[in-house]
Each structure stands twice: as C-alpha cells, then as structure tokens.
Amino acid sequence: MESKRVFICDVDYLYTKEAEEFATLEGGAVYVFVKAFDVREVLELLLADMKVRNLEAREIVSISPYNVEQEWASEEEQKHYLYLYAECEKVSPVVFDNFAAYERQ
C-alpha cells in the first residue's frame, strides 16, 4: 500500500475579509508542508487549512514531494526546513513556514 509523503507547497495567498490582518495586509507568500498520498489530497488539506486561517490561495506556485537532500542558501535555512519537514511527518499534516506578508496599497 502506498504511504503518505511530505510535500512542499509554494503558495501566494490573500487575506479574506474575516482575517484580522485584512485591514492592513493584502496577502503574501508562504511555504507549506503537507503530508498526503498525492497532489489531490495535498490540495484538499491545504485549502481546508487555509480557509480556517482566513486565507485564500491566490496562486499555488508549486507542489512537489519534499527532498530532504534539498540544498538551501544556508545551513541555517537547511535546518529550518528539515525541522518543518519533521514536524509535518510526525506532528501535524499541515505545517506553515513563516508568512511573508505585504501591505495593502
């Protein structure tokens, strides 16, 4: 039987009217780690979790299985993303990285 894998998603998001950030922030970008069988399940879990957080996906830039060998710009980043990967693998099926938000114009 196929087992679940951890995927990394690059998401551009918008705050919905219900979000407390809505008045000052328009949206932003965030990496999200999702543990699922396939991309279809990733989308279901991701979009449901975003809705609870009062976020709307403006664009899902990419979804791919996370490669633990992936090289990042620094060793610090490498450890950070491995930590998020491990948290997704063992603790929660949807794990958000730090939000990079931009202000409402």
Long-range contacts (C-beta under 8 A, 24 or more apart in sequence): 2-37, 3-37, 4-35, 4-36, 4-37, 5-35, 5-36, 5-37, 5-65, 5-66, 6-33, 6-34, 6-35, 6-65, 6-66, 6-85, 6-88, 6-89, 7-33, 7-34, 7-35, 7-36, 7-39, 7-42, 7-63, 7-64, 7-65, 7-66, 8-32, 8-33, 8-62, 8-63, 8-64, 8-65, 8-66, 8-81, 8-85, 9-33, 9-34, 9-42, 9-46, 9-60, 9-62, 9-63, 10-60, 10-61, 10-62, 11-46, 11-50, 11-57, 11-59, 11-60, 11-61, 12-57, 12-58, 12-59, 12-60, 12-61, 13-50, 13-55, 13-56, 13-57, 13-58, 14-55, 14-56, 14-58, 15-54, 15-55, 15-56, 16-54, 16-55, 16-56, 18-54, 19-53, 19-54, 19-55, 20-54, 21-101, 22-54, 23-104, 24-103, 24-104, 25-101, 25-102, 25-103, 25-104, 26-101, 26-102, 26-103, 26-104, 26-105, 27-58, 27-101, 27-102, 28-99, 28-100, 28-101, 28-102, 29-61, 29-99, 29-100, 30-96, 30-97, 30-98, 30-99, 30-100, 31-81, 31-84, 31-96, 31-97, 32-94, 32-95, 32-96, 32-97, 33-66, 33-84, 33-85, 33-87, 33-88, 33-94, 33-95, 33-97, 34-88, 34-93, 34-94, 34-95, 35-88, 35-89, 35-93, 35-94, 36-93, 39-63, 45-93, 45-94, 46-94, 49-94, 53-96
